[in-house]
């Protein structure tokens, strides 16, 4: 799963939970700014 020594499944779960909240916050912010309709270029 990872090369980080002594990491527990609980810690990995906490990291992903924080990531989900950050992504949710960015989505809400984009919507408020009117950027939700703009495509994101991932080519590079």
C-alpha positions in Angstrom: 0.0 0.0 0.0 2.7 2.5 1.0 6.3 2.7 1.8 5.8 4.8 4.9 6.9 2.7 7.9 4.5 2.1 10.8 1.5 3.9 9.2 -1.9 2.5 10.3 -5.1 2.1 8.4 -6.7 4.7 10.7 -4.1 7.3 9.8 -4.6 6.6 6.0 -8.3 7.0 6.5 -7.8 10.3 8.3 -5.7 11.6 5.4 -8.3 10.6 2.8 -11.0 12.2 4.9 -9.1 15.5 5.0 -8.5 15.2 1.3 -12.2 14.8 0.6 -13.0 17.9 2.6 -10.4 19.9 0.8 -11.8 18.8 -2.6 -15.3 19.7 -1.4 -14.2 23.1 -0.3 -12.5 23.8 -3.7 -15.6 22.7 -5.5 -17.8 25.0 -3.5 -15.3 27.9 -4.0 -15.2 27.3 -7.8 -19.0 27.4 -7.9 -19.2 30.6 -5.9 -16.6 32.3 -8.2 -18.4 31.1 -11.3 -15.5 29.0 -12.4 -17.4 25.7 -12.2 -18.1 25.7 -16.0 -14.5 26.2 -16.9 -12.6 23.1 -18.0 -9.3 22.2 -16.3 -6.5 21.4 -18.7 -4.6 18.3 -17.3 -2.2 17.9 -20.2 0.9 18.8 -18.7 
